Amino acid sequence: MEEQEPNYREWLQLYDSNDPSTFEKFNFLTNEMREIIKENEEGVRDLKGAIVAVEQRRVKSSVSPAELKLRKEFVQQMEAKLSEMRTKVFSTKVNQKMQRDARQALMKNTNGGTASDRFSKMESAVQQDNQAFIEQQQQQQQMMQDNQDIQLAALSKGLTQMKEHAIIIDGAITEQTEIIAQIDHEADKANAGLRGAMRKLNKLMDQANDTTQWTIMIVLIIVLVVLIVLVFYL
């Protein structure tokens, strides 16, 4: 913006001037300054967004806190300066001056013809200026509307993608829940079967213990009988 300071100071001087020879230069500088302000405002918005992204750690950056602070102060100064310039350059008084200058220039250049002709030409010039201003405002409104449409389209697309992801996640959770329920059911069946097998095994072991005891008793009786026989017959 520093390189535009001379133009801005010259524009301020021309704004206070009533010299017809400066009318054309004033109109040219006014249109030029308006374009420059718009471009710089867009640049400041981008820089401000980058600073916010760095502060929120959304992007990696090697910028130190001190340098980030200087950049924030620079953005604030630029915003204040651009706001001041916009207030003056885009003011209603400037548009009125441009229209008044156009009428004065028209009256000066019109030497012949009747007063009615001069008034008609002056009125036509005013209408043209008004129409140009209206068209400019309409273009700005159309640009804002287009930007809003783009943002809404992007937002709608993002919401659609989030909905699709949510459906996929919900399906995966449902499938996993069914698998876990099936595993639990199979585990319950396995536990029930294991408990039944353990009961049968315990029963068999009890039966085996009873049989072994009777076998030992019979063997002992036989041994006792044999010993008695041997004792009596030897």
Backbone as CSV, one residue per row, in Angstrom:
resi,resn,N_x,N_y,N_z,CA_x,CA_y,CA_z,C_x,C_y,C_z
1,MET,0.811,-1.205,0.000,0.000,0.000,0.000,0.851,1.264,0.000
2,GLU,2.115,1.165,0.398,2.956,2.354,0.483,3.126,3.016,-0.883
3,GLU,3.215,2.176,-1.929,3.415,2.767,-3.251,2.173,3.506,-3.740
4,GLN,1.014,3.250,-3.100,-0.221,3.927,-3.492,-0.470,5.211,-2.703
5,GLU,0.372,5.478,-1.697,0.193,6.677,-0.888,0.227,7.959,-1.727
6,PRO,1.201,8.113,-2.657,1.207,9.331,-3.482,-0.090,9.504,-4.278
7,ASN,-0.598,8.389,-4.850,-1.840,8.476,-5.614,-3.004,8.856,-4.709
8,TYR,-3.005,8.298,-3.502,-4.101,8.599,-2.574,-4.055,10.061,-2.144
9,ARG,-2.857,10.598,-1.868,-2.743,12.014,-1.492,-3.173,12.917,-2.645
10,GLU,-2.769,12.524,-3.874,-3.189,13.307,-5.037,-4.704,13.249,-5.191
11,TRP,-5.276,12.053,-4.950,-6.734,11.905,-5.059,-7.428,12.811,-4.049
12,LEU,-6.904,12.921,-2.830,-7.495,13.785,-1.811,-7.452,15.245,-2.240
13,GLN,-6.338,15.656,-2.860,-6.230,17.034,-3.344,-7.251,17.307,-4.451
14,LEU,-7.371,16.357,-5.369,-8.330,16.532,-6.456,-9.767,16.519,-5.936
15,TYR,-9.996,15.777,-4.878,-11.342,15.715,-4.303,-11.777,17.094,-3.784
16,ASP,-10.839,17.848,-3.253,-11.140,19.185,-2.725,-11.074,20.281,-3.793
17,SER,-10.709,19.888,-5.022,-10.531,20.881,-6.080,-11.819,21.063,-6.884
18,ASN,-12.059,22.284,-7.304,-13.193,22.597,-8.184,-12.722,23.014,-9.581
19,ASP,-11.438,22.777,-9.850,-10.862,23.128,-11.144,-11.348,22.148,-12.202
20,PRO,-12.056,22.624,-13.234,-12.568,21.709,-14.274,-11.470,20.899,-14.954
21,SER,-10.251,21.410,-14.986,-9.168,20.688,-15.660,-8.775,19.421,-14.899
22,THR,-9.200,19.300,-13.662,-8.846,18.123,-12.857,-9.945,17.071,-12.831
23,PHE,-11.075,17.366,-13.454,-12.200,16.451,-13.362,-11.852,15.074,-13.934
24,GLU,-11.254,15.073,-15.120,-10.954,13.799,-15.779,-9.950,12.990,-14.956
25,LYS,-8.921,13.665,-14.449,-7.916,12.975,-13.640,-8.542,12.418,-12.354
26,PHE,-9.455,13.180,-11.766,-10.120,12.730,-10.547,-10.942,11.471,-10.812
27,ASN,-11.682,11.459,-11.908,-12.472,10.280,-12.248,-11.573,9.063,-12.461
28,PHE,-10.468,9.273,-13.165,-9.534,8.171,-13.439,-8.949,7.629,-12.129
29,LEU,-8.482,8.535,-11.262,-7.892,8.093,-9.998,-8.922,7.425,-9.089
30,THR,-10.144,7.909,-9.121,-11.192,7.309,-8.288,-11.423,5.846,-8.660
31,ASN,-11.577,5.592,-9.966,-11.782,4.216,-10.422,-10.560,3.340,-10.117
32,GLU,-9.376,3.914,-10.299,-8.149,3.165,-10.038,-8.020,2.836,-8.549
33,MET,-8.288,3.818,-7.692,-8.184,3.597,-6.250,-9.206,2.566,-5.778
34,ARG,-10.380,2.572,-6.360,-11.388,1.592,-5.963,-10.931,0.172,-6.274
35,GLU,-10.341,-0.022,-7.455,-9.834,-1.347,-7.823,-8.687,-1.757,-6.900
36,ILE,-7.803,-0.827,-6.601,-6.657,-1.127,-5.725,-7.143,-1.507,-4.329
37,ILE,-8.121,-0.801,-3.809,-8.661,-1.110,-2.481,-9.250,-2.516,-2.453
38,LYS,-10.003,-2.876,-3.491,-10.600,-4.214,-3.550,-9.521,-5.289,-3.568
39,GLU,-8.488,-5.084,-4.389,-7.415,-6.073,-4.478,-6.691,-6.219,-3.143
40,ASN,-6.394,-5.092,-2.500,-5.684,-5.149,-1.219,-6.547,-5.762,-0.115
41,GLU,-7.839,-5.490,-0.142,-8.726,-6.102,0.849,-8.731,-7.621,0.703
42,GLU,-8.735,-8.087,-0.536,-8.698,-9.530,-0.764,-7.381,-10.120,-0.269
43,GLY,-6.257,-9.414,-0.542,-4.966,-9.885,-0.064,-4.886,-9.922,1.452
44,VAL,-5.448,-8.913,2.108,-5.444,-8.874,3.576,-6.286,-10.016,4.144
45,ARG,-7.418,-10.319,3.497,-8.244,-11.434,3.964,-7.483,-12.751,3.869
46,ASP,-6.770,-12.960,2.765,-5.988,-14.190,2.605,-4.901,-14.285,3.672
47,LEU,-4.198,-13.170,3.905,-3.128,-13.168,4.905,-3.689,-13.411,6.303
48,LYS,-4.828,-12.817,6.589,-5.457,-13.005,7.894,-5.876,-14.459,8.077
49,GLY,-6.407,-15.080,7.019,-6.776,-16.492,7.099,-5.574,-17.384,7.333
50,ALA,-4.439,-17.052,6.684,-3.213,-17.837,6.890,-2.723,-17.720,8.327
51,ILE,-2.808,-16.526,8.896,-2.369,-16.316,10.285,-3.254,-17.124,11.231
52,VAL,-4.558,-17.108,11.004,-5.476,-17.865,11.856,-5.176,-19.360,11.762
53,ALA,-4.883,-19.847,10.539,-4.559,-21.263,10.353,-3.299,-21.646,11.126
54,VAL,-2.295,-20.772,11.106,-1.055,-21.047,11.849,-1.328,-21.045,13.351
55,GLU,-2.130,-20.090,13.829,-2.438,-20.012,15.260,-3.191,-21.246,15.733
56,GLN,-4.064,-21.775,14.910,-4.851,-22.944,15.281,-4.147,-24.253,14.948
57,ARG,-2.918,-24.148,14.454,-2.084,-25.327,14.160,-2.687,-26.214,13.080
58,ARG,-3.462,-25.606,12.179,-4.005,-26.400,11.079,-2.967,-26.620,9.985
59,VAL,-1.964,-25.766,9.932,-0.898,-25.909,8.943,0.441,-25.810,9.656
60,LYS,1.434,-26.533,9.124,2.774,-26.468,9.686,3.469,-25.204,9.202
61,SER,4.165,-24.537,10.105,4.846,-23.302,9.743,6.061,-23.121,10.636
62,SER,7.099,-22.498,10.057,8.312,-22.206,10.816,8.310,-20.778,11.341
63,VAL,7.169,-20.097,11.256,7.073,-18.711,11.703,7.117,-18.668,13.233
64,SER,7.973,-17.829,13.764,8.107,-17.696,15.212,6.945,-16.887,15.773
65,PRO,6.651,-17.032,17.078,5.565,-16.244,17.689,5.763,-14.740,17.529
66,ALA,7.026,-14.276,17.625,7.283,-12.841,17.484,6.951,-12.368,16.066
67,GLU,7.376,-13.158,15.077,7.089,-12.772,13.683,5.595,-12.857,13.407
68,LEU,4.922,-13.852,13.984,3.472,-13.966,13.810,2.766,-12.751,14.404
69,LYS,3.243,-12.266,15.529,2.673,-11.074,16.157,2.849,-9.862,15.262
70,LEU,4.049,-9.728,14.649,4.287,-8.599,13.738,3.345,-8.661,12.538
71,ARG,3.117,-9.857,12.041,2.223,-9.990,10.887,0.787,-9.636,11.264
72,LYS,0.384,-10.012,12.462,-0.971,-9.654,12.900,-1.110,-8.147,13.036
73,GLU,-0.095,-7.504,13.567,-0.139,-6.046,13.691,-0.172,-5.393,12.309
74,PHE,0.595,-5.954,11.366,0.584,-5.418,10.002,-0.807,-5.546,9.383
75,VAL,-1.453,-6.707,9.592,-2.800,-6.916,9.042,-3.772,-5.920,9.658
76,GLN,-3.667,-5.689,10.959,-4.559,-4.732,11.616,-4.361,-3.322,11.076
77,GLN,-3.100,-2.936,10.846,-2.824,-1.614,10.284,-3.389,-1.495,8.870
78,MET,-3.199,-2.560,8.087,-3.708,-2.545,6.717,-5.231,-2.457,6.706
79,GLU,-5.886,-3.207,7.595,-7.351,-3.167,7.653,-7.840,-1.765,8.018
80,ALA,-7.172,-1.151,8.972,-7.577,0.200,9.374,-7.380,1.186,8.229
81,LYS,-6.232,1.092,7.539,-5.954,2.010,6.431,-6.941,1.794,5.284
82,LEU,-7.191,0.539,4.940,-8.126,0.259,3.844,-9.536,0.691,4.205
83,SER,-9.911,0.524,5.472,-11.239,0.961,5.901,-11.383,2.472,5.756
84,GLU,-10.326,3.199,6.128,-10.344,4.657,5.983,-10.468,5.067,4.520
85,MET,-9.664,4.408,3.663,-9.690,4.745,2.249,-11.032,4.387,1.618
86,ARG,-11.590,3.218,1.998,-12.878,2.803,1.429,-13.980,3.780,1.813
87,THR,-13.950,4.222,3.071,-14.976,5.161,3.535,-14.998,6.429,2.678
88,LYS,-13.810,6.883,2.261,-13.742,8.111,1.476,-13.967,7.847,-0.012
89,VAL,-13.249,6.881,-0.559,-13.269,6.678,-2.016,-14.618,6.162,-2.498
90,PHE,-15.304,5.331,-1.682,-16.581,4.751,-2.096,-17.776,5.530,-1.530
91,SER,-17.530,6.713,-1.007,-18.604,7.465,-0.359,-19.590,8.038,-1.387
92,THR,-20.762,8.360,-0.882,-21.786,8.982,-1.726,-21.334,10.369,-2.195
93,LYS,-20.585,11.066,-1.363,-20.097,12.391,-1.738,-19.194,12.325,-2.970
94,VAL,-18.378,11.296,-3.058,-17.504,11.140,-4.229,-18.343,10.939,-5.482
95,ASN,-19.360,10.074,-5.388,-20.232,9.862,-6.554,-20.947,11.160,-6.947
96,GLN,-21.357,11.912,-5.953,-22.020,13.184,-6.248,-21.050,14.165,-6.903
97,LYS,-19.807,14.183,-6.436,-18.810,15.070,-7.039,-18.549,14.687,-8.496
98,MET,-18.440,13.368,-8.741,-18.202,12.922,-10.117,-19.358,13.345,-11.022
99,GLN,-20.574,13.227,-10.531,-21.726,13.650,-11.315,-21.720,15.167,-11.521
100,ARG,-21.391,15.898,-10.450,-21.340,17.369,-10.551,-20.239,17.810,-11.506
101,ASP,-19.082,17.172,-11.448,-17.991,17.491,-12.368,-18.394,17.226,-13.811
102,ALA,-19.115,16.119,-14.006,-19.542,15.773,-15.363,-20.505,16.836,-15.903
103,ARG,-21.403,17.304,-15.036,-22.336,18.344,-15.482,-21.609,19.646,-15.801
104,GLN,-20.650,20.013,-14.971,-19.908,21.249,-15.218,-19.083,21.145,-16.499
105,ALA,-18.479,19.997,-16.725,-17.690,19.809,-17.942,-18.587,19.868,-19.168
106,LEU,-19.771,19.292,-19.048,-20.705,19.305,-20.163,-21.166,20.729,-20.463
107,MET,-21.463,21.505,-19.439,-21.909,22.878,-19.626,-20.793,23.743,-20.218
108,LYS,-19.542,23.446,-19.833,-18.425,24.223,-20.370,-18.186,23.911,-21.830
109,ASN,-18.325,22.659,-22.196,-18.036,22.265,-23.588,-19.190,22.565,-24.520
110,THR,-20.362,22.887,-23.958,-21.532,23.160,-24.811,-21.641,24.668,-25.006
111,ASN,-21.175,25.135,-26.133,-21.208,26.580,-26.424,-22.444,26.968,-27.236
112,GLY,-22.874,26.090,-28.108,-24.023,26.409,-28.958,-25.266,25.737,-28.453
113,GLY,-26.376,25.912,-29.164,-27.621,25.263,-28.817,-28.387,26.055,-27.774
114,THR,-29.607,25.626,-27.544,-30.478,26.311,-26.597,-30.227,25.797,-25.183
115,ALA,-30.797,26.508,-24.225,-30.676,26.081,-22.836,-31.320,24.722,-22.618
116,SER,-32.385,24.489,-23.387,-33.061,23.192,-23.278,-32.142,22.070,-23.726
117,ASP,-31.382,22.308,-24.839,-30.443,21.294,-25.326,-29.360,21.023,-24.283
118,ARG,-28.849,22.115,-23.704,-27.799,21.936,-22.709,-28.317,21.164,-21.497
119,PHE,-29.541,21.454,-21.096,-30.120,20.752,-19.953,-30.341,19.271,-20.276
120,SER,-30.763,19.003,-21.520,-30.990,17.606,-21.924,-29.684,16.818,-21.903
121,LYS,-28.617,17.450,-22.425,-27.324,16.771,-22.423,-26.838,16.549,-20.991
122,MET,-27.024,17.553,-20.154,-26.602,17.432,-18.763,-27.387,16.311,-18.072
123,GLU,-28.691,16.273,-18.332,-29.529,15.241,-17.730,-29.118,13.859,-18.217
124,SER,-28.766,13.771,-19.515,-28.321,12.494,-20.063,-27.025,12.030,-19.411
125,ALA,-26.112,12.982,-19.189,-24.842,12.631,-18.538,-25.075,12.142,-17.120
126,VAL,-25.994,12.803,-16.417,-26.298,12.374,-15.044,-26.897,10.978,-15.045
127,GLN,-27.799,10.726,-15.970,-28.420,9.413,-16.054,-27.384,8.325,-16.361
128,GLN,-26.433,8.667,-17.248,-25.389,7.701,-17.571,-24.531,7.386,-16.351
129,ASP,-24.203,8.440,-15.589,-23.415,8.225,-14.369,-24.183,7.379,-13.364
130,ASN,-25.471,7.701,-13.228,-26.283,6.924,-12.297,-26.391,5.468,-12.735
131,GLN,-26.556,5.279,-14.041,-26.666,3.925,-14.567,-25.362,3.154,-14.354
132,ALA,-24.231,3.838,-14.567,-22.930,3.190,-14.352,-22.764,2.791,-12.888
133,PHE,-23.177,3.656,-11.992,-23.083,3.353,-10.570,-23.982,2.177,-10.193
134,ILE,-25.212,2.184,-10.739,-26.145,1.086,-10.455,-25.595,-0.231,-10.981
135,GLU,-25.035,-0.222,-12.197,-24.471,-1.441,-12.774,-23.304,-1.951,-11.937
136,GLN,-22.494,-1.015,-11.447,-21.360,-1.406,-10.603,-21.851,-2.077,-9.329
137,GLN,-22.884,-1.489,-8.707,-23.435,-2.086,-7.498,-24.048,-3.451,-7.784
138,GLN,-24.710,-3.586,-8.925,-25.303,-4.866,-9.296,-24.232,-5.925,-9.521
139,GLN,-23.123,-5.533,-10.151,-22.027,-6.468,-10.360,-21.447,-6.937,-9.032
140,GLN,-21.278,-6.010,-8.082,-20.757,-6.382,-6.767,-21.712,-7.340,-6.054
141,GLN,-23.020,-7.045,-6.136,-24.001,-7.921,-5.502,-24.010,-9.296,-6.160
142,GLN,-23.855,-9.314,-7.497,-23.828,-10.592,-8.211,-22.601,-11.413,-7.814
143,MET,-21.457,-10.734,-7.654,-20.241,-11.426,-7.234,-20.411,-12.005,-5.828
144,MET,-21.019,-11.216,-4.943,-21.260,-11.719,-3.588,-22.199,-12.919,-3.605
145,GLN,-23.231,-12.836,-4.448,-24.182,-13.943,-4.540,-23.512,-15.189,-5.115
146,ASP,-22.655,-15.004,-6.128,-21.936,-16.136,-6.710,-21.031,-16.794,-5.675
147,ASN,-20.332,-15.959,-4.888,-19.455,-16.505,-3.847,-20.266,-17.288,-2.813
148,GLN,-21.440,-16.741,-2.450,-22.289,-17.448,-1.497,-22.777,-18.774,-2.068
149,ASP,-23.122,-18.784,-3.363,-23.559,-20.030,-4.004,-22.441,-21.065,-3.985
150,ILE,-21.213,-20.612,-4.265,-20.072,-21.533,-4.261,-19.856,-22.103,-2.864
151,GLN,-19.927,-21.231,-1.848,-19.737,-21.690,-0.472,-20.843,-22.665,-0.055
152,LEU,-22.095,-22.355,-0.456,-23.197,-23.251,-0.113,-23.051,-24.598,-0.811
153,ALA,-22.583,-24.579,-2.070,-22.373,-25.833,-2.798,-21.294,-26.670,-2.122
154,ALA,-20.209,-26.009,-1.716,-19.128,-26.728,-1.028,-19.623,-27.302,0.298
155,LEU,-20.420,-26.506,1.034,-20.958,-26.972,2.307,-21.892,-28.160,2.107
156,SER,-22.735,-28.085,1.074,-23.658,-29.176,0.782,-22.899,-30.448,0.423
157,LYS,-21.848,-30.291,-0.366,-21.032,-31.445,-0.740,-20.387,-32.071,0.484
158,GLY,-19.864,-31.213,1.390,-19.241,-31.721,2.608,-20.234,-32.471,3.480
159,LEU,-21.467,-31.927,3.605,-22.487,-32.587,4.416,-22.889,-33.930,3.808
160,THR,-22.960,-33.980,2.472,-23.298,-35.237,1.799,-22.234,-36.296,2.062
161,GLN,-20.961,-35.897,1.960,-19.875,-36.836,2.226,-19.907,-37.315,3.670
162,MET,-20.176,-36.382,4.609,-20.260,-36.783,6.019,-21.398,-37.775,6.246
163,LYS,-22.525,-37.558,5.549,-23.648,-38.470,5.687,-23.299,-39.846,5.154
164,GLU,-22.614,-39.884,3.994,-22.202,-41.173,3.425,-21.252,-41.900,4.366
165,HIS,-20.292,-41.177,4.943,-19.359,-41.796,5.879,-20.101,-42.332,7.110
166,ALA,-21.089,-41.568,7.583,-21.856,-42.002,8.748,-22.619,-43.294,8.445
167,ILE,-23.177,-43.398,7.232,-23.909,-44.610,6.841,-22.961,-45.800,6.804
168,ILE,-21.762,-45.599,6.234,-20.776,-46.685,6.157,-20.362,-47.135,7.551
169,ILE,-20.095,-46.162,8.436,-19.681,-46.488,9.804,-20.799,-47.224,10.543
170,ASP,-22.043,-46.749,10.357,-23.174,-47.398,11.012,-23.325,-48.838,10.531
171,GLY,-23.136,-49.069,9.229,-23.211,-50.433,8.697,-22.130,-51.330,9.268
172,ALA,-20.903,-50.773,9.377,-19.799,-51.561,9.933,-20.061,-51.906,11.396
173,ILE,-20.597,-50.932,12.165,-20.891,-51.184,13.582,-21.978,-52.251,13.721
174,THR,-23.017,-52.171,12.875,-24.083,-53.171,12.915,-23.541,-54.563,12.609
175,GLU,-22.682,-54.648,11.580,-22.095,-55.943,11.207,-21.235,-56.497,12.340
176,GLN,-20.424,-55.656,12.957,-19.579,-56.104,14.064,-20.421,-56.545,15.258
177,THR,-21.524,-55.825,15.508,-22.410,-56.202,16.608,-22.999,-57.589,16.373
178,GLU,-23.407,-57.873,15.139,-23.955,-59.191,14.806,-22.906,-60.282,14.975
179,ILE,-21.659,-59.977,14.549,-20.581,-60.970,14.685,-20.309,-61.247,16.156
180,ILE,-20.268,-60.189,16.972,-20.013,-60.364,18.413,-21.136,-61.172,19.056
181,ALA,-22.381,-60.890,18.662,-23.506,-61.644,19.212,-23.413,-63.121,18.828
182,GLN,-23.013,-63.406,17.581,-22.869,-64.794,17.131,-21.754,-65.502,17.901
183,ILE,-20.641,-64.781,18.142,-19.528,-65.359,18.905,-19.970,-65.671,20.334
184,ASP,-20.716,-64.744,20.946,-21.226,-64.984,22.296,-22.126,-66.224,22.336
185,HIS,-22.978,-66.366,21.315,-23.879,-67.525,21.254,-23.090,-68.827,21.138
186,GLU,-22.083,-68.833,20.245,-21.258,-70.028,20.080,-20.487,-70.337,21.357
187,ALA,-20.015,-69.293,22.049,-19.287,-69.500,23.300,-20.193,-70.098,24.361
188,ASP,-21.438,-69.615,24.439,-22.392,-70.176,25.401,-22.653,-71.655,25.114
189,LYS,-22.799,-71.992,23.811,-23.025,-73.396,23.448,-21.819,-74.254,23.831
190,ALA,-20.615,-73.702,23.555,-19.405,-74.456,23.887,-19.285,-74.664,25.393
191,ASN,-19.600,-73.627,26.177,-19.539,-73.749,27.634,-20.541,-74.788,28.148
192,ALA,-21.736,-74.768,27.555,-22.742,-75.744,27.971,-22.284,-77.164,27.655
193,GLY,-21.725,-77.356,26.446,-21.216,-78.685,26.080,-20.087,-79.127,26.979
194,LEU,-19.199,-78.191,27.330,-18.070,-78.524,28.194,-18.541,-78.932,29.583
195,ARG,-19.536,-78.193,30.105,-20.063,-78.556,31.411,-20.682,-79.955,31.398
196,GLY,-21.418,-80.294,30.329,-21.999,-81.635,30.222,-20.931,-82.711,30.155
197,ALA,-19.876,-82.443,29.382,-18.794,-83.434,29.269,-18.104,-83.637,30.612
198,MET,-17.921,-82.538,31.358,-17.274,-82.649,32.668,-18.139,-83.488,33.612
199,ARG,-19.456,-83.322,33.560,-20.337,-84.112,34.417,-20.225,-85.607,34.083
200,LYS,-20.222,-85.916,32.777,-20.084,-87.318,32.371,-18.748,-87.902,32.807
201,LEU,-17.681,-87.092,32.660,-16.356,-87.567,33.046,-16.284,-87.830,34.550
202,ASN,-16.847,-86.948,35.341,-16.862,-87.150,36.783,-17.636,-88.412,37.156
203,LYS,-18.756,-88.651,36.458,-19.541,-89.846,36.726,-18.758,-91.117,36.410
204,LEU,-18.055,-91.092,35.269,-17.241,-92.254,34.879,-16.120,-92.488,35.878
205,MET,-15.524,-91.415,36.330,-14.445,-91.563,37.312,-14.972,-92.149,38.609
206,ASP,-16.164,-91.723,39.036,-16.764,-92.292,40.241,-17.036,-93.777,40.067
207,GLN,-17.588,-94.139,38.883,-17.847,-95.559,38.605,-16.549,-96.353,38.581
208,ALA,-15.509,-95.804,38.001,-14.223,-96.504,37.928,-13.639,-96.715,39.311
209,ASN,-13.771,-95.770,40.156,-13.263,-95.905,41.527,-13.973,-97.029,42.264
210,ASP,-15.317,-97.169,42.120,-16.083,-98.246,42.759,-15.626,-99.606,42.260
211,THR,-15.424,-99.779,40.974,-14.998,-101.060,40.378,-13.611,-101.456,40.894
212,THR,-12.731,-100.489,40.960,-11.365,-100.777,41.444,-11.379,-101.250,42.881
213,GLN,-12.211,-100.671,43.703,-12.291,-101.074,45.105,-12.773,-102.531,45.237
214,TRP,-13.809,-102.881,44.480,-14.313,-104.262,44.543,-13.273,-105.247,44.029
215,THR,-12.542,-104.872,43.009,-11.505,-105.769,42.468,-10.431,-106.034,43.507
216,ILE,-9.995,-104.981,44.191,-8.960,-105.136,45.231,-9.461,-106.047,46.365
217,MET,-10.741,-105.867,46.763,-11.289,-106.690,47.844,-11.330,-108.162,47.444
218,ILE,-11.733,-108.461,46.225,-11.795,-109.860,45.763,-10.408,-110.462,45.743
219,VAL,-9.452,-109.669,45.225,-8.077,-110.192,45.171,-7.564,-110.495,46.579
220,LEU,-7.814,-109.604,47.529,-7.380,-109.799,48.911,-8.016,-111.043,49.535
221,ILE,-9.308,-111.262,49.249,-9.995,-112.459,49.775,-9.350,-113.713,49.243
222,ILE,-9.086,-113.701,47.902,-8.461,-114.879,47.288,-7.107,-115.142,47.923
223,VAL,-6.325,-114.081,48.107,-4.998,-114.243,48.722,-5.127,-114.801,50.152
224,LEU,-6.129,-114.313,50.885,-6.352,-114.775,52.249,-6.707,-116.253,52.268
225,VAL,-7.600,-116.655,51.335,-8.015,-118.061,51.243,-6.807,-118.931,50.942
226,VAL,-5.973,-118.479,50.004,-4.777,-119.259,49.636,-3.860,-119.411,50.843
227,LEU,-3.648,-118.396,51.612,-2.795,-118.443,52.790,-3.352,-119.397,53.854
228,ILE,-4.666,-119.366,54.038,-5.293,-120.297,55.009,-5.082,-121.735,54.607
229,VAL,-5.313,-121.980,53.304,-5.120,-123.344,52.778,-3.682,-123.784,52.999
230,LEU,-2.771,-122.976,52.703,-1.358,-123.314,52.852,-1.011,-123.565,54.323
231,VAL,-1.601,-122.758,55.167,-1.302,-122.934,56.588,-1.824,-124.305,57.097
232,PHE,-3.005,-124.689,56.678,-3.602,-125.940,57.177,-3.002,-127.159,56.505
233,TYR,-2.527,-127.100,55.313,-2.054,-128.290,54.593,-0.543,-128.383,54.564
234,LEU,0.188,-127.574,55.132,1.647,-127.671,55.142,2.136,-127.996,56.558
